[in-house]
Amino acid sequence: MDFEAEKDDDGSFIPSTIKISFKNSLLNHKLGVYMKARELQENLINDTERFSSEEEHKRAVEALSKDLDAVKQSILDDSKIVKKGVRGISVKIYPEN
């Protein structure tokens, strides 16, 4: 896992600039699927015109939310991603402009 962040004038990390990246392709793939599902969920929430009723829209949003929860849970439950004996965390600090 790699961390990147900018620092303020006091040398503290600026929370809104923190980025985490992973070198594990399986984890990156699962995170990509999760991000796509979140994007679809957001689009679905905003797209009320496509549905014939508010109830139909609500059911579609709930169904997609369950799928999103399942994707999130598969990331958290996957023991293949965690490797014992991993040492060190690299942190990249970029100079402020």
C-alpha positions as CSV (number, residue, x, y, z in Angstrom):
1,M,0.0,0.0,0.0
2,D,1.3,3.4,-0.9
3,F,0.3,6.7,0.6
4,E,0.6,10.2,-1.0
5,A,-0.2,13.5,0.6
6,E,0.7,17.1,0.5
7,K,1.8,19.0,3.6
8,D,0.7,22.4,4.9
9,D,3.1,25.1,6.1
10,D,3.3,23.5,9.6
11,G,4.4,20.1,8.1
12,S,1.0,18.5,8.8
13,F,-0.6,16.3,6.1
14,I,-3.6,18.0,4.4
15,P,-6.4,15.4,4.7
16,S,-8.1,16.3,1.5
17,T,-4.9,15.5,-0.5
18,I,-4.4,12.0,0.9
19,K,-4.3,9.2,-1.7
20,I,-3.9,5.5,-1.1
21,S,-2.8,3.1,-3.9
22,F,-2.3,-0.6,-4.0
23,K,0.1,-2.9,-5.8
24,N,-2.3,-5.8,-5.7
25,S,-4.0,-6.3,-9.1
26,L,-6.9,-8.3,-7.5
27,L,-7.6,-5.6,-5.0
28,N,-7.4,-2.9,-7.6
29,H,-9.8,-4.8,-9.8
30,K,-12.3,-5.2,-7.0
31,L,-12.0,-1.5,-6.1
32,G,-12.6,-0.6,-9.7
33,V,-15.8,-2.7,-9.8
34,Y,-16.9,-1.0,-6.6
35,M,-16.2,2.4,-8.0
36,K,-18.2,1.6,-11.1
37,A,-21.1,0.3,-9.0
38,R,-21.1,3.5,-7.0
39,E,-21.1,5.6,-10.2
40,L,-24.1,3.5,-11.5
41,Q,-25.9,4.0,-8.2
42,E,-25.4,7.7,-8.3
43,N,-26.6,7.9,-11.9
44,L,-29.6,5.8,-11.0
45,I,-30.5,7.9,-8.0
46,N,-30.5,11.0,-10.2
47,D,-32.4,9.4,-13.1
48,T,-36.0,9.5,-12.0
49,E,-37.4,10.1,-15.4
50,R,-36.6,6.6,-16.7
51,F,-39.0,5.0,-14.3
52,S,-42.8,4.9,-14.5
53,S,-43.3,5.4,-10.8
54,E,-41.5,6.6,-7.7
55,E,-41.9,3.1,-6.3
56,E,-40.2,1.5,-9.3
57,H,-37.3,3.9,-9.0
58,K,-37.0,3.2,-5.3
59,R,-36.9,-0.6,-5.9
60,A,-34.2,-0.2,-8.5
61,V,-32.1,2.0,-6.2
62,E,-32.5,-0.5,-3.4
63,A,-31.5,-3.4,-5.6
64,L,-28.4,-1.7,-6.8
65,S,-27.5,-0.7,-3.3
66,K,-27.7,-4.4,-2.3
67,D,-25.3,-5.2,-5.1
68,L,-23.0,-2.4,-4.1
69,D,-23.0,-3.8,-0.5
70,A,-22.1,-7.2,-1.8
71,V,-19.2,-5.9,-3.8
72,K,-18.0,-4.0,-0.8
73,Q,-18.3,-7.0,1.4
74,S,-16.4,-9.2,-1.1
75,I,-13.5,-6.7,-0.8
76,L,-13.5,-6.9,3.0
77,D,-13.9,-10.6,3.2
78,D,-11.3,-11.7,0.6
79,S,-8.4,-13.3,2.5
80,K,-6.5,-13.8,-0.8
81,I,-5.7,-10.1,-0.8
82,V,-4.0,-10.0,2.6
83,K,-0.5,-11.2,2.7
84,K,1.3,-12.0,6.0
85,G,4.8,-10.7,6.4
86,V,4.3,-7.6,4.4
87,R,6.7,-5.0,5.8
88,G,6.9,-1.3,5.3
89,I,4.7,1.4,4.0
90,S,6.0,3.9,1.5
91,V,4.8,7.4,1.7
92,K,5.4,9.9,-1.2
93,I,5.4,13.5,-0.2
94,Y,5.2,15.9,-3.1
95,P,6.6,19.4,-2.9
96,E,4.1,22.2,-2.7
97,N,3.9,24.6,-5.7
